[in-house]
Amino acid sequence: MSTPSLAHSLPSTRGQLNGVLFVALFAAAVTSVASLPAIAGLGMSPLIVGIVAGAIYGNALRDGMPESWAAGVNFSARKLLRIAVAFFGLRVSLQEIAQVGVPGLVESVVIVVSTLVIGTWVGMKLLKLDRDTAILTAAGSAICGAAAVLAFESTLQSKPHKSAMAVGSVVLFGTLSMFLYPVLFRAGWLHLDTLGAGLFFGGTIHEVAQVVGAASNVSPEATHIATIVKMTRVMLLVPVLLVLGVWLNRAARSKATAGGHASHGGARKLAVPWFALGFLALVIVNSLHVLPETATHAVNTLDTFALTMAMTALGIETRVSQIRQAGPRALTAGFIIYLWLVGGGLAITWGVQRLFG
């Protein structure tokens, strides 16, 4: 009796494994491309190259991939993603965050919270975007670029094309910042000292690589401060995701009640993302220095590759036709958020320096 079921499951499992292997090989090629000087010089991390290359394949050559491999692609874009986001915590330590002290923490918290609130409001109320697209675009700008989009996508359980739009905004405006900020600083238009430049660059630029690229054009001291402030923003991913989980649960309960159903029937379980707790646990592990530096470096390298696989798989599942429906509005939302990050972020930086100077 069990033989037909076993025979059916083996091809299914094989197809999933083949799909994961395909994504891994694709991600390896992407990593090689991202390491080219011309690409790396633009601050384009393997994650960004991965989603672009994946989207090109998914829309132009998808028919060449066996249908049975789709489960492996989906596994990479969902479950592998959660594991990779958790291990991202090994890049942050409490000691580093303490180095910039209260000013860096205040800068990060105010910018993250204000950008999430303003970005979500602009997206949903002003531009009439759907909830998930608005939140993903705001999260990518507020916290840590593509990694934040991936984390929020997993918690929201949104469609791949919505994440692709948010990542597109991160790529465009984060890259613009990397070139624009140093020019504005050297021209004297920002009116910031080295500490202020570190706070502003780290507090408002989207991707970690973009922060380093921009601040390295100022000074090593500014680069150090900016990187720590940026990683403080990454650290805030955990409480923000927990708050989002509570909010989603409350919204689901309200919807169930309004629909006349029993609250336990229509509401989802509390959406506490386990990978966020894993992230926090690994931040603590990294802070305790229980792992050798070589081991931490090796795990971080593997984690970057896993995130690249997730991004590549996300790109493969993305359809241009879906992006086209909300493309201009999503891009406009990203642009308005970017204006806030530049103008509002500069004002916040001045205020923090005045308050703690």
C-alpha positions in Angstrom: 0.0 0.0 0.0 2.9 2.4 0.8 4.8 1.7 -2.4 2.9 4.0 -4.7 3.1 6.9 -2.2 6.8 6.3 -1.8 7.3 6.2 -5.5 5.4 9.5 -5.9 7.4 11.2 -3.1 10.8 10.3 -4.5 10.5 12.2 -7.8 9.0 15.1 -5.8 11.9 15.2 -3.4 14.4 14.8 -6.2 12.8 17.7 -8.1 13.0 19.9 -5.0 16.7 19.0 -4.4 17.4 19.7 -8.1 15.7 23.1 -7.7 17.8 24.0 -4.7 21.0 22.9 -6.5 20.0 24.9 -9.5 19.5 28.0 -7.3 22.9 27.3 -5.6 24.7 27.1 -8.9 23.0 30.3 -10.1 24.0 32.1 -6.9 27.6 30.9 -7.3 27.6 32.5 -10.8 26.0 35.6 -9.4 28.7 35.8 -6.6 31.4 35.7 -9.2 29.8 38.5 -11.3 29.3 40.6 -8.1 33.0 40.3 -7.3 34.0 41.9 -10.6 35.6 45.4 -9.9 33.1 47.2 -12.1 30.1 45.7 -10.2 31.7 45.8 -6.7 32.7 49.4 -7.3 29.1 50.4 -7.6 28.3 49.0 -4.2 26.2 46.2 -5.8 26.2 43.3 -3.4 25.6 39.7 -4.5 22.1 40.0 -3.1 21.2 42.8 -5.5 22.9 41.2 -8.5 21.1 37.9 -7.6 17.5 39.3 -7.7 18.2 41.2 -11.0 19.8 38.1 -12.7 17.0 35.9 -11.2 14.3 38.1 -12.5 15.9 38.2 -16.0 16.0 34.4 -16.0 12.5 34.0 -14.5 10.9 36.2 -17.2 13.0 35.3 -20.3 14.1 31.7 -19.8 11.7 30.2 -17.1 10.3 27.7 -19.6 13.7 26.0 -19.7 13.5 24.9 -16.1 11.6 21.7 -15.3 8.4 22.3 -13.4 9.4 19.9 -10.6 12.2 22.3 -9.7 9.8 25.0 -8.6 9.5 23.6 -5.1 13.3 23.9 -4.6 13.2 27.5 -5.9 10.3 28.3 -3.5 12.3 26.6 -0.6 15.2 28.8 -1.3 13.1 31.9 -1.4 11.2 31.1 1.8 12.7 28.6 4.3 16.4 29.2 3.4 15.7 32.9 3.6 14.6 32.7 7.2 17.6 30.7 8.3 20.0 33.2 6.5 18.3 36.2 8.1 18.8 34.7 11.5 22.5 34.1 10.9 22.9 37.7 9.8 23.0 38.4 13.5 26.6 37.2 13.6 27.6 40.5 11.9 26.5 42.6 14.8 27.8 42.9 18.3 26.6 44.8 21.4 30.1 46.1 21.9 30.2 47.8 18.5 26.9 49.4 19.1 28.1 50.7 22.5 31.1 52.4 20.7 28.9 55.1 19.2 26.9 55.3 22.4 23.6 57.0 22.9 23.9 59.4 19.9 24.2 56.5 17.5 21.3 54.6 19.1 19.0 57.6 19.2 19.9 58.4 15.5 19.1 54.9 14.5 15.8 54.5 16.4 14.4 57.9 15.3 15.2 57.3 11.7 14.0 53.8 11.6 10.7 54.5 13.3 10.0 57.7 11.5 10.8 56.2 8.1 8.6 53.2 8.6 5.7 55.3 9.7 6.1 58.0 7.0 6.9 55.4 4.3 3.9 53.2 5.1 1.6 56.2 5.3 2.8 57.6 2.0 2.5 54.3 0.3 -0.9 53.3 1.5 -2.7 56.6 1.9 -1.1 59.0 -0.6 -0.2 56.6 -3.4 -2.8 53.9 -2.7 -0.4 51.0 -2.8 -1.4 47.8 -1.2 -0.3 47.2 2.4 2.5 44.8 1.8 4.2 46.8 -1.0 4.1 50.0 1.1 5.6 48.3 4.2 8.3 46.5 2.2 9.4 49.7 0.5 9.5 51.5 3.8 11.3 48.7 5.6 14.0 48.4 2.9 14.7 52.1 3.2 14.4 52.3 7.0 16.4 49.4 8.2 18.9 47.4 6.1 18.0 47.4 2.5 17.4 44.1 0.7 18.0 42.0 3.9 15.1 43.9 5.6 12.9 43.4 2.6 13.5 39.7 2.8 12.8 39.6 6.5 9.6 41.5 6.2 8.5 39.5 3.1 8.8 36.4 5.2 6.7 37.8 8.0 4.1 39.4 5.8 4.0 36.3 3.5 3.7 38.6 0.6 4.1 38.0 -3.2 7.6 37.9 -4.7 7.0 40.7 -7.1 6.2 43.1 -4.2 9.6 42.4 -2.7 11.2 42.9 -6.1 9.7 46.4 -6.3 11.0 47.2 -2.8 14.5 45.9 -3.6 14.5 48.0 -6.8 13.9 51.1 -4.8 16.8 50.2 -2.4 19.1 49.6 -5.4 18.2 52.9 -7.1 18.2 55.3 -4.2 20.9 53.6 -2.1 23.3 53.7 -5.1 22.4 57.4 -5.6 23.3 58.1 -2.0 26.6 56.3 -2.3 27.7 58.8 -4.9 25.8 61.9 -3.9 26.5 62.0 -0.1 30.4 62.3 -0.5 29.9 65.1 -3.1 27.6 67.0 -0.8 29.9 66.5 2.2 33.0 67.7 0.3 31.1 70.7 -1.1 30.3 71.7 2.5 26.6 71.6 2.0 25.8 69.1 4.8 27.5 71.2 7.5 28.7 68.0 9.4 31.9 67.1 11.1 33.3 63.6 11.0 31.0 62.3 13.7 28.0 63.9 12.1 28.9 62.4 8.7 29.2 59.0 10.3 25.8 59.3 11.9 24.1 60.7 8.8 25.6 58.2 6.3 25.1 55.2 8.6 21.6 56.4 9.6 20.1 57.0 6.2 21.9 55.0 3.4 20.1 51.7 2.6 22.6 48.9 2.2 25.7 48.1 4.4 27.9 48.0 1.3 26.6 51.4 0.2 27.3 52.9 3.6 30.9 51.7 3.5 31.3 52.9 0.0 30.0 56.3 0.7 31.7 56.9 4.1 35.1 55.6 2.8 35.2 58.8 0.6 35.2 60.9 3.8 37.6 59.3 6.3 38.4 56.0 8.1 36.9 57.4 11.3 33.6 58.3 9.5 33.5 54.9 7.9 33.9 53.2 11.3 31.1 55.3 12.9 28.8 54.9 9.9 29.2 51.2 9.8 28.4 50.8 13.5 25.3 53.1 13.2 24.2 51.1 10.2 24.6 47.8 12.2 22.5 49.4 15.0 19.8 49.9 12.4 20.1 46.2 11.5 19.8 45.3 15.2 16.4 47.1 15.3 15.1 44.6 12.8 14.2 42.3 15.7 11.9 44.6 17.7 10.3 46.0 14.6 9.5 42.5 13.3 8.0 41.6 16.7 5.8 44.7 16.7 4.8 43.9 13.1 3.8 40.3 14.2 1.6 41.7 17.0 0.1 44.2 14.6 -0.7 41.6 12.0 -2.3 39.4 14.6 -4.5 42.2 15.9 -5.5 43.2 12.3 -6.4 39.6 11.6 -8.6 39.4 14.7 -10.3 42.7 13.9 -11.0 41.5 10.4 -12.4 38.2 11.7 -14.6 40.0 14.2 -15.9 42.5 11.6 -16.7 39.6 9.3 -18.9 38.0 12.0 -16.7 35.0 12.5 -15.4 33.7 15.8 -12.1 35.3 16.6 -10.3 32.0 17.0 -11.5 30.9 13.6 -10.5 33.8 11.4 -7.4 35.2 13.2 -3.9 33.8 12.6 -1.6 32.8 15.4 0.6 35.5 16.8 3.1 36.1 14.0 6.3 36.1 16.1 9.1 35.5 13.5 11.4 32.8 15.0 14.2 33.9 12.7 14.2 37.4 14.4 14.7 35.7 17.7 17.4 33.6 16.1 19.0 36.8 14.9 19.0 38.3 18.4 20.4 35.1 19.9 23.3 35.1 17.4 24.0 38.8 18.1 24.5 37.7 21.7 26.7 34.8 20.7 28.8 37.2 18.6 29.0 39.6 21.5 30.3 36.9 23.8 33.1 36.0 21.4 32.5 32.3 21.9 33.3 31.6 18.3 36.7 31.9 16.8 37.1 34.8 14.4 37.8 32.5 11.5 34.6 30.5 12.2 32.5 33.7 12.4 34.0 34.8 9.1 33.3 31.5 7.4 29.7 31.4 8.7 29.2 35.0 7.5 30.5 34.1 4.0 28.1 31.1 3.9 25.3 33.3 5.1 25.9 35.8 2.3 25.7 33.0 -0.2 22.5 31.7 1.4 21.0 35.2 1.2 22.1 35.4 -2.4 20.4 32.1 -3.1 17.2 33.5 -1.5 17.4 36.7 -3.6 18.1 34.8 -6.8 15.1 32.5 -6.1 12.9 35.5 -5.3 13.9 37.0 -8.7 13.1 33.8 -10.5 9.6 33.9 -9.0 9.1 37.5 -10.0 7.0 38.5 -13.0 7.6 41.8 -14.8 3.8 42.0 -15.6 3.1 42.1 -11.9 5.7 44.8 -11.2 4.3 46.9 -14.0 1.0 47.2 -12.3 2.3 49.2 -9.4 5.8 50.1 -10.7 5.4 53.9 -11.0 3.6 54.3 -7.7 6.1 52.0 -5.9 9.0 54.0 -7.3 7.4 57.3 -6.3 6.9 56.0 -2.8 10.6 55.1 -2.7 11.5 58.5 -4.0 9.4 60.3 -1.4 11.0 58.1 1.4 14.4 59.0 0.0 13.7 62.7 0.2 12.7 62.2 3.8 15.9 60.2 4.5 18.0 63.0 3.1 16.2 66.0 4.5 14.7 64.5 7.6 17.8 62.5 8.3 20.0 65.5 8.1 17.7 67.4 10.5 17.7 64.4 12.9 21.5 64.2 12.7 21.9 68.0 13.6 19.4 67.5 16.4 21.2 64.5 17.9 24.6 66.3 17.7 23.1 69.4 19.3 21.5 67.3 22.0 24.5 65.2 22.9 27.3 67.5 21.7 
